[in-house]
Amino acid sequence: MGTITMNLEELQQSRKAKKFNLWLGIIGMFMMFAALSSGFIVYTASGVDKGIKTILPQAFIYSTLTIVLSSITLHLAYSAAKLGNIGRQKLLLLITVALGVVFFGLQVHAWKILTQQGVYFINNNASQSFIYVFTGLHLLHIVVGVFVLLRALTGVLKEIPQDDNVFRMDLATVFWHFLDLLWIYIYVFLLLNQ
């Protein structure tokens, strides 16, 4: 009995540590994007010729709709996991992963449109470079997020214990929802400054 209690305590401590590390990472990412936003604002305030001076591609609107939809499907997958509805969880996780991949493709398509408009990463107007920095760093986090979702899906396919499954889903859901909110912030920020 004492060993089982000890293992439960260790498991709870381990989970608390993992969740704490996730929140530390989220805070770090938030601070990084806040610093980039500040740098952008300072740069554009230095002269009237320093703005983005281009219309953002409509692909960013579709990206936004895609990532919001993916947050909804992931939330539903998490709810299914808590109810023990593994079949529904698998399906919704697969849909969420697919939407993450679609988001990635839409972002790359938006970059292609930007280059067709003459907006390149390296140019005389750093405001335009910031578009690539913001979206590129976010896209890097999306790649990590897709791997987190795939890990959750792998756990379901391997039929890990219900408690472990729900915990993995909890971490994946928190991270993915953060990425969703972060993208909305980035997109609105860029829209307001175009």
DOMI-773361 format. One record per atom (N, C-alpha, C): x, y, z. Coordinates in steps of 0.2 Angstrom, whole numbers, plus 5000, padded with zeros to 4 digits. Example, Ala and Ser with C-alpha at 12.3 -4.5 7.8 and 13.67 -1.06 7.14 Angstrom:
BEGIN
+------+------+------+
:    x :    y :    z :
+------+------+------+
: 5066 : 4972 : 5039 :
: 5062 : 4978 : 5039 :
: 5066 : 4984 : 5039 :
: 5064 : 4989 : 5035 :
: 5068 : 4995 : 5036 :
: 5064 : 5000 : 5039 :
+------+------+------+
% end
This chain:
BEGIN
+------+------+------+
:    x :    y :    z :
+------+------+------+
: 5004 : 4994 : 5000 :
: 5000 : 5000 : 5000 :
: 5004 : 5006 : 5000 :
: 5010 : 5006 : 5004 :
: 5014 : 5012 : 5005 :
: 5018 : 5014 : 4998 :
: 5020 : 5008 : 4994 :
: 5023 : 5009 : 4988 :
: 5018 : 5012 : 4983 :
: 5012 : 5010 : 4983 :
: 5007 : 5013 : 4978 :
: 5006 : 5020 : 4979 :
: 5005 : 5022 : 4986 :
: 5004 : 5029 : 4988 :
: 5010 : 5033 : 4986 :
: 5016 : 5030 : 4987 :
: 5022 : 5034 : 4985 :
: 5022 : 5035 : 4977 :
: 5020 : 5030 : 4973 :
: 5020 : 5030 : 4966 :
: 5015 : 5035 : 4964 :
: 5009 : 5036 : 4967 :
: 5004 : 5040 : 4965 :
: 5007 : 5048 : 4967 :
: 5010 : 5048 : 4972 :
: 5013 : 5055 : 4974 :
: 5018 : 5057 : 4969 :
: 5022 : 5053 : 4967 :
: 5028 : 5054 : 4962 :
: 5024 : 5056 : 4956 :
: 5019 : 5052 : 4954 :
: 5016 : 5054 : 4947 :
: 5012 : 5060 : 4947 :
: 5009 : 5062 : 4953 :
: 5006 : 5069 : 4954 :
: 5011 : 5074 : 4954 :
: 5017 : 5073 : 4957 :
: 5022 : 5078 : 4957 :
: 5025 : 5079 : 4950 :
: 5026 : 5073 : 4946 :
: 5029 : 5074 : 4939 :
: 5024 : 5077 : 4935 :
: 5017 : 5076 : 4936 :
: 5012 : 5080 : 4931 :
: 5012 : 5087 : 4933 :
: 5013 : 5089 : 4939 :
: 5013 : 5096 : 4941 :
: 5019 : 5099 : 4938 :
: 5025 : 5096 : 4938 :
: 5031 : 5099 : 4935 :
: 5030 : 5100 : 4928 :
: 5027 : 5095 : 4924 :
: 5026 : 5095 : 4917 :
: 5021 : 5101 : 4916 :
: 5016 : 5102 : 4919 :
: 5011 : 5107 : 4918 :
: 5015 : 5114 : 4920 :
: 5019 : 5114 : 4925 :
: 5022 : 5120 : 4927 :
: 5027 : 5122 : 4921 :
: 5031 : 5117 : 4918 :
: 5035 : 5119 : 4913 :
: 5032 : 5121 : 4907 :
: 5026 : 5118 : 4905 :
: 5022 : 5121 : 4900 :
: 5020 : 5128 : 4901 :
: 5018 : 5130 : 4907 :
: 5016 : 5137 : 4908 :
: 5022 : 5141 : 4907 :
: 5028 : 5139 : 4910 :
: 5034 : 5143 : 4909 :
: 5035 : 5144 : 4902 :
: 5035 : 5139 : 4898 :
: 5036 : 5140 : 4891 :
: 5031 : 5145 : 4887 :
: 5025 : 5144 : 4889 :
: 5020 : 5149 : 4887 :
: 5021 : 5156 : 4888 :
: 5023 : 5157 : 4895 :
: 5025 : 5164 : 4897 :
: 5031 : 5166 : 4893 :
: 5036 : 5162 : 4892 :
: 5042 : 5164 : 4888 :
: 5040 : 5166 : 4881 :
: 5036 : 5162 : 4878 :
: 5034 : 5163 : 4871 :
: 5030 : 5170 : 4871 :
: 5025 : 5171 : 4876 :
: 5022 : 5177 : 4876 :
: 5026 : 5183 : 4876 :
: 5031 : 5182 : 4881 :
: 5036 : 5188 : 4882 :
: 5040 : 5189 : 4875 :
: 5042 : 5184 : 4872 :
: 5046 : 5185 : 4865 :
: 5041 : 5189 : 4860 :
: 5035 : 5187 : 4860 :
: 5031 : 5190 : 4855 :
: 5029 : 5197 : 4857 :
: 5029 : 5198 : 4864 :
: 5028 : 5205 : 4866 :
: 5034 : 5210 : 4865 :
: 5040 : 5207 : 4865 :
: 5046 : 5210 : 4864 :
: 5046 : 5212 : 4856 :
: 5044 : 5207 : 4852 :
: 5044 : 5208 : 4845 :
: 5039 : 5214 : 4843 :
: 5034 : 5214 : 4846 :
: 5028 : 5219 : 4845 :
: 5031 : 5226 : 4847 :
: 5035 : 5226 : 4853 :
: 5038 : 5232 : 4855 :
: 5043 : 5235 : 4850 :
: 5047 : 5230 : 4847 :
: 5052 : 5232 : 4842 :
: 5049 : 5235 : 4836 :
: 5043 : 5231 : 4834 :
: 5040 : 5234 : 4828 :
: 5037 : 5241 : 4829 :
: 5034 : 5242 : 4835 :
: 5031 : 5248 : 4836 :
: 5036 : 5254 : 4836 :
: 5042 : 5252 : 4840 :
: 5047 : 5257 : 4840 :
: 5050 : 5259 : 4833 :
: 5051 : 5254 : 4829 :
: 5054 : 5255 : 4822 :
: 5049 : 5259 : 4818 :
: 5042 : 5257 : 4818 :
: 5038 : 5260 : 4814 :
: 5036 : 5268 : 4816 :
: 5037 : 5269 : 4822 :
: 5037 : 5276 : 4825 :
: 5042 : 5280 : 4823 :
: 5048 : 5277 : 4820 :
: 5054 : 5281 : 4819 :
: 5053 : 5285 : 4812 :
: 5048 : 5284 : 4808 :
: 5047 : 5288 : 4802 :
: 5040 : 5286 : 4798 :
: 5037 : 5290 : 4795 :
: 5031 : 5288 : 4791 :
: 5033 : 5283 : 4785 :
: 5039 : 5283 : 4783 :
: 5040 : 5278 : 4778 :
: 5042 : 5271 : 4781 :
: 5041 : 5270 : 4787 :
: 5043 : 5263 : 4790 :
: 5037 : 5258 : 4791 :
: 5031 : 5260 : 4789 :
: 5025 : 5255 : 4790 :
: 5026 : 5249 : 4785 :
: 5021 : 5245 : 4786 :
: 5021 : 5238 : 4782 :
: 5020 : 5240 : 4775 :
: 5016 : 5245 : 4773 :
: 5014 : 5247 : 4767 :
: 5013 : 5242 : 4762 :
: 5009 : 5237 : 4764 :
: 5006 : 5232 : 4759 :
: 5000 : 5229 : 4762 :
: 4996 : 5226 : 4758 :
: 4990 : 5223 : 4761 :
: 4991 : 5216 : 4762 :
: 4989 : 5213 : 4768 :
: 4991 : 5207 : 4770 :
: 4987 : 5202 : 4766 :
: 4990 : 5196 : 4764 :
: 4986 : 5191 : 4760 :
: 4980 : 5188 : 4763 :
: 4975 : 5187 : 4759 :
: 4968 : 5184 : 4762 :
: 4970 : 5177 : 4765 :
: 4975 : 5174 : 4763 :
: 4977 : 5167 : 4766 :
: 4977 : 5168 : 4773 :
: 4979 : 5174 : 4776 :
: 4979 : 5174 : 4783 :
: 4972 : 5174 : 4787 :
: 4967 : 5176 : 4783 :
: 4960 : 5175 : 4786 :
: 4958 : 5168 : 4786 :
: 4960 : 5164 : 4781 :
: 4959 : 5157 : 4780 :
: 4963 : 5154 : 4786 :
: 4969 : 5156 : 4787 :
: 4973 : 5153 : 4792 :
: 4969 : 5154 : 4799 :
: 4967 : 5160 : 4800 :
: 4964 : 5161 : 4806 :
: 4957 : 5157 : 4807 :
: 4953 : 5156 : 4802 :
: 4947 : 5152 : 4803 :
: 4949 : 5145 : 4804 :
: 4955 : 5142 : 4801 :
: 4957 : 5136 : 4801 :
: 4960 : 5134 : 4808 :
: 4963 : 5139 : 4811 :
: 4966 : 5137 : 4818 :
: 4961 : 5138 : 4823 :
: 4956 : 5142 : 4822 :
: 4950 : 5143 : 4827 :
: 4946 : 5136 : 4827 :
: 4945 : 5134 : 4821 :
: 4941 : 5127 : 4820 :
: 4945 : 5122 : 4823 :
: 4952 : 5122 : 4822 :
: 4956 : 5117 : 4825 :
: 4956 : 5117 : 4833 :
: 4955 : 5123 : 4836 :
: 4954 : 5123 : 4843 :
: 4948 : 5120 : 4846 :
: 4943 : 5121 : 4841 :
: 4936 : 5118 : 4843 :
: 4936 : 5111 : 4843 :
: 4939 : 5108 : 4837 :
: 4940 : 5101 : 4837 :
: 4944 : 5098 : 4842 :
: 4949 : 5101 : 4844 :
: 4954 : 5099 : 4850 :
: 4950 : 5099 : 4856 :
: 4946 : 5104 : 4858 :
: 4942 : 5104 : 4864 :
: 4937 : 5099 : 4864 :
: 4934 : 5097 : 4858 :
: 4929 : 5091 : 4858 :
: 4933 : 5085 : 4859 :
: 4939 : 5084 : 4856 :
: 4943 : 5078 : 4857 :
: 4945 : 5077 : 4865 :
: 4947 : 5083 : 4868 :
: 4948 : 5083 : 4875 :
: 4942 : 5081 : 4879 :
: 4936 : 5083 : 4877 :
: 4930 : 5081 : 4881 :
: 4929 : 5074 : 4880 :
: 4930 : 5071 : 4874 :
: 4929 : 5064 : 4872 :
: 4933 : 5060 : 4877 :
: 4940 : 5062 : 4877 :
: 4945 : 5059 : 4881 :
: 4942 : 5058 : 4889 :
: 4940 : 5064 : 4891 :
: 4938 : 5064 : 4898 :
: 4932 : 5059 : 4899 :
: 4927 : 5058 : 4894 :
: 4922 : 5054 : 4894 :
: 4923 : 5047 : 4893 :
: 4930 : 5045 : 4890 :
: 4932 : 5039 : 4889 :
: 4929 : 5037 : 4882 :
: 4927 : 5041 : 4878 :
: 4925 : 5040 : 4871 :
: 4931 : 5040 : 4866 :
: 4935 : 5035 : 4866 :
: 4941 : 5034 : 4863 :
: 4940 : 5035 : 4855 :
: 4935 : 5032 : 4852 :
: 4934 : 5032 : 4845 :
: 4933 : 5040 : 4843 :
: 4929 : 5043 : 4846 :
: 4928 : 5050 : 4845 :
: 4934 : 5054 : 4846 :
: 4938 : 5053 : 4851 :
: 4944 : 5057 : 4853 :
: 4949 : 5056 : 4847 :
: 4950 : 5049 : 4844 :
: 4954 : 5048 : 4839 :
: 4952 : 5052 : 4833 :
: 4946 : 5052 : 4831 :
: 4944 : 5055 : 4825 :
: 4945 : 5063 : 4826 :
: 4943 : 5066 : 4831 :
: 4944 : 5073 : 4832 :
: 4951 : 5075 : 4833 :
: 4955 : 5071 : 4835 :
: 4963 : 5072 : 4835 :
: 4965 : 5072 : 4828 :
: 4963 : 5067 : 4824 :
: 4965 : 5067 : 4817 :
: 4963 : 5073 : 4814 :
: 4957 : 5075 : 4815 :
: 4955 : 5081 : 4811 :
: 4959 : 5087 : 4814 :
: 4960 : 5088 : 4820 :
: 4964 : 5093 : 4823 :
: 4971 : 5093 : 4819 :
: 4975 : 5088 : 4819 :
: 4981 : 5087 : 4816 :
: 4981 : 5089 : 4809 :
: 4976 : 5087 : 4805 :
: 4975 : 5089 : 4798 :
: 4974 : 5097 : 4797 :
: 4970 : 5100 : 4802 :
: 4969 : 5107 : 4802 :
: 4976 : 5110 : 4803 :
: 4980 : 5108 : 4808 :
: 4986 : 5111 : 4809 :
: 4991 : 5111 : 4803 :
: 4990 : 5105 : 4799 :
: 4994 : 5105 : 4793 :
: 4991 : 5110 : 4788 :
: 4985 : 5110 : 4787 :
: 4982 : 5115 : 4783 :
: 4984 : 5122 : 4785 :
: 4984 : 5124 : 4791 :
: 4986 : 5130 : 4793 :
: 4993 : 5131 : 4791 :
: 4998 : 5127 : 4792 :
: 5005 : 5127 : 4789 :
: 5005 : 5129 : 4782 :
: 5001 : 5125 : 4778 :
: 5001 : 5126 : 4771 :
: 4998 : 5133 : 4769 :
: 4993 : 5135 : 4773 :
: 4990 : 5142 : 4771 :
: 4996 : 5148 : 4773 :
: 4999 : 5147 : 4778 :
: 5005 : 5151 : 4780 :
: 5010 : 5152 : 4774 :
: 5012 : 5146 : 4772 :
: 5017 : 5146 : 4767 :
: 5014 : 5149 : 4760 :
: 5008 : 5148 : 4759 :
: 5005 : 5151 : 4753 :
: 5004 : 5159 : 4754 :
: 5003 : 5161 : 4760 :
: 5003 : 5168 : 4761 :
: 5010 : 5171 : 4760 :
: 5015 : 5168 : 4762 :
: 5022 : 5170 : 4761 :
: 5023 : 5171 : 4753 :
: 5021 : 5166 : 4749 :
: 5021 : 5166 : 4742 :
: 5018 : 5172 : 4739 :
: 5012 : 5173 : 4742 :
: 5008 : 5179 : 4739 :
: 5012 : 5186 : 4741 :
: 5015 : 5186 : 4747 :
: 5019 : 5192 : 4749 :
: 5025 : 5193 : 4745 :
: 5028 : 5188 : 4743 :
: 5034 : 5188 : 4738 :
: 5032 : 5191 : 4731 :
: 5026 : 5188 : 4729 :
: 5023 : 5191 : 4723 :
: 5021 : 5198 : 4723 :
: 5020 : 5201 : 4729 :
: 5018 : 5208 : 4730 :
: 5025 : 5212 : 4731 :
: 5030 : 5209 : 4731 :
: 5037 : 5212 : 4731 :
: 5039 : 5213 : 4739 :
: 5036 : 5209 : 4743 :
: 5037 : 5210 : 4750 :
: 5042 : 5204 : 4752 :
: 5048 : 5205 : 4753 :
: 5053 : 5200 : 4755 :
: 5055 : 5200 : 4762 :
: 5058 : 5195 : 4764 :
: 5061 : 5195 : 4771 :
: 5066 : 5200 : 4772 :
: 5071 : 5200 : 4767 :
: 5076 : 5205 : 4767 :
: 5075 : 5211 : 4762 :
: 5074 : 5216 : 4765 :
: 5072 : 5222 : 4761 :
: 5074 : 5229 : 4765 :
: 5073 : 5234 : 4762 :
: 5074 : 5241 : 4766 :
: 5069 : 5243 : 4771 :
: 5064 : 5240 : 4771 :
: 5058 : 5241 : 4776 :
: 5058 : 5235 : 4781 :
: 5061 : 5236 : 4787 :
: 5061 : 5231 : 4792 :
: 5053 : 5229 : 4794 :
: 5049 : 5234 : 4793 :
: 5042 : 5232 : 4795 :
: 5039 : 5226 : 4791 :
: 5041 : 5226 : 4785 :
: 5039 : 5220 : 4781 :
: 5043 : 5214 : 4783 :
: 5049 : 5214 : 4785 :
: 5052 : 5209 : 4787 :
: 5049 : 5206 : 4794 :
: 5046 : 5210 : 4798 :
: 5043 : 5208 : 4804 :
: 5037 : 5204 : 4802 :
: 5034 : 5204 : 4797 :
: 5028 : 5200 : 4795 :
: 5031 : 5193 : 4795 :
: 5037 : 5192 : 4792 :
: 5040 : 5185 : 4791 :
: 5042 : 5183 : 4798 :
: 5045 : 5187 : 4802 :
: 5047 : 5185 : 4809 :
: 5041 : 5183 : 4813 :
: 5036 : 5187 : 4813 :
: 5030 : 5185 : 4817 :
: 5027 : 5178 : 4815 :
: 5026 : 5178 : 4808 :
: 5022 : 5172 : 4806 :
: 5027 : 5166 : 4806 :
: 5033 : 5167 : 4805 :
: 5038 : 5161 : 4805 :
: 5039 : 5158 : 4811 :
: 5040 : 5163 : 4816 :
: 5041 : 5160 : 4823 :
: 5035 : 5157 : 4826 :
: 5029 : 5159 : 4824 :
: 5023 : 5156 : 4826 :
: 5022 : 5149 : 4822 :
: 5024 : 5149 : 4816 :
: 5024 : 5143 : 4812 :
: 5028 : 5138 : 4815 :
: 5034 : 5140 : 4818 :
: 5038 : 5135 : 4821 :
: 5035 : 5132 : 4827 :
: 5031 : 5136 : 4831 :
: 5028 : 5133 : 4836 :
: 5022 : 5129 : 4834 :
: 5019 : 5130 : 4829 :
: 5014 : 5126 : 4826 :
: 5016 : 5119 : 4824 :
: 5022 : 5119 : 4822 :
: 5026 : 5112 : 4820 :
: 5026 : 5108 : 4827 :
: 5029 : 5112 : 4832 :
: 5030 : 5109 : 4838 :
: 5023 : 5106 : 4841 :
: 5018 : 5111 : 4840 :
: 5011 : 5109 : 4842 :
: 5008 : 5103 : 4839 :
: 5009 : 5102 : 4832 :
: 5007 : 5096 : 4828 :
: 5011 : 5090 : 4831 :
: 5017 : 5090 : 4833 :
: 5020 : 5085 : 4836 :
: 5017 : 5083 : 4843 :
: 5015 : 5088 : 4847 :
: 5012 : 5087 : 4853 :
: 5005 : 5083 : 4852 :
: 5002 : 5085 : 4847 :
: 4995 : 5082 : 4845 :
: 4996 : 5075 : 4843 :
: 5002 : 5074 : 4839 :
: 5003 : 5067 : 4836 :
: 5005 : 5063 : 4842 :
: 5009 : 5065 : 4847 :
: 5010 : 5062 : 4853 :
: 5004 : 5060 : 4857 :
: 4999 : 5064 : 4858 :
: 4993 : 5063 : 4861 :
: 4989 : 5057 : 4857 :
: 4989 : 5058 : 4850 :
: 4986 : 5053 : 4846 :
: 4990 : 5046 : 4847 :
: 4996 : 5046 : 4847 :
: 5000 : 5040 : 4848 :
: 4998 : 5036 : 4854 :
: 4997 : 5040 : 4860 :
: 4995 : 5038 : 4866 :
: 4988 : 5034 : 4866 :
: 4984 : 5037 : 4862 :
: 4977 : 5034 : 4861 :
: 4977 : 5028 : 4857 :
: 4982 : 5028 : 4852 :
: 4982 : 5022 : 4848 :
: 4985 : 5016 : 4852 :
: 4990 : 5018 : 4856 :
: 4993 : 5013 : 4860 :
: 4989 : 5011 : 4866 :
: 4983 : 5014 : 4867 :
: 4979 : 5013 : 4872 :
: 4982 : 5013 : 4879 :
: 4985 : 5019 : 4880 :
: 4988 : 5021 : 4887 :
: 4982 : 5021 : 4892 :
: 4984 : 5021 : 4898 :
: 4978 : 5021 : 4903 :
: 4974 : 5028 : 4903 :
: 4968 : 5028 : 4904 :
: 4964 : 5033 : 4904 :
: 4966 : 5040 : 4907 :
: 4969 : 5039 : 4913 :
: 4972 : 5045 : 4917 :
: 4977 : 5048 : 4913 :
: 4982 : 5044 : 4910 :
: 4988 : 5047 : 4906 :
: 4985 : 5050 : 4900 :
: 4980 : 5047 : 4897 :
: 4977 : 5049 : 4891 :
: 4974 : 5056 : 4892 :
: 4971 : 5057 : 4897 :
: 4967 : 5064 : 4899 :
: 4973 : 5069 : 4900 :
: 4978 : 5067 : 4904 :
: 4983 : 5071 : 4906 :
: 4987 : 5074 : 4899 :
: 4989 : 5069 : 4895 :
: 4992 : 5071 : 4888 :
: 4987 : 5076 : 4884 :
: 4981 : 5074 : 4884 :
: 4976 : 5079 : 4881 :
: 4976 : 5086 : 4884 :
: 4976 : 5086 : 4891 :
: 4976 : 5092 : 4894 :
: 4982 : 5097 : 4892 :
: 4988 : 5094 : 4892 :
: 4994 : 5098 : 4890 :
: 4993 : 5100 : 4883 :
: 4991 : 5095 : 4879 :
: 4991 : 5097 : 4871 :
: 4985 : 5102 : 4870 :
: 4980 : 5102 : 4874 :
: 4974 : 5107 : 4873 :
: 4977 : 5114 : 4875 :
: 4980 : 5114 : 4881 :
: 4982 : 5121 : 4884 :
: 4987 : 5124 : 4879 :
: 4992 : 5120 : 4876 :
: 4997 : 5122 : 4872 :
: 4994 : 5125 : 4865 :
: 4989 : 5121 : 4862 :
: 4986 : 5122 : 4856 :
: 4982 : 5128 : 4856 :
: 4978 : 5129 : 4862 :
: 4974 : 5135 : 4863 :
: 4978 : 5141 : 4863 :
: 4984 : 5140 : 4866 :
: 4988 : 5146 : 4867 :
: 4991 : 5148 : 4860 :
: 4992 : 5143 : 4856 :
: 4995 : 5145 : 4849 :
: 4989 : 5148 : 4845 :
: 4983 : 5146 : 4846 :
: 4977 : 5149 : 4843 :
: 4977 : 5156 : 4845 :
: 4977 : 5158 : 4851 :
: 4976 : 5165 : 4854 :
: 4982 : 5169 : 4851 :
: 4988 : 5166 : 4851 :
: 4994 : 5169 : 4849 :
: 4993 : 5171 : 4842 :
: 4991 : 5167 : 4837 :
: 4990 : 5168 : 4830 :
: 4985 : 5174 : 4830 :
: 4979 : 5174 : 4833 :
: 4974 : 5179 : 4833 :
: 4977 : 5186 : 4835 :
: 4981 : 5186 : 4840 :
: 4985 : 5192 : 4842 :
: 4989 : 5195 : 4836 :
: 4993 : 5190 : 4833 :
: 4998 : 5192 : 4828 :
: 4994 : 5195 : 4822 :
: 4989 : 5191 : 4820 :
: 4985 : 5193 : 4814 :
: 4982 : 5200 : 4815 :
: 4979 : 5201 : 4821 :
: 4976 : 5208 : 4823 :
: 4981 : 5213 : 4823 :
: 4987 : 5212 : 4826 :
: 4992 : 5217 : 4827 :
: 4994 : 5219 : 4820 :
: 4996 : 5214 : 4816 :
: 4998 : 5216 : 4809 :
: 4993 : 5219 : 4805 :
: 4986 : 5217 : 4806 :
: 4981 : 5221 : 4802 :
: 4980 : 5228 : 4805 :
: 4981 : 5229 : 4811 :
: 4981 : 5236 : 4814 :
: 4987 : 5240 : 4812 :
: 4992 : 5237 : 4810 :
: 4998 : 5241 : 4808 :
: 5000 : 5241 : 4800 :
: 4995 : 5238 : 4796 :
: 4997 : 5238 : 4789 :
: 4996 : 5244 : 4785 :
+------+------+------+
% end
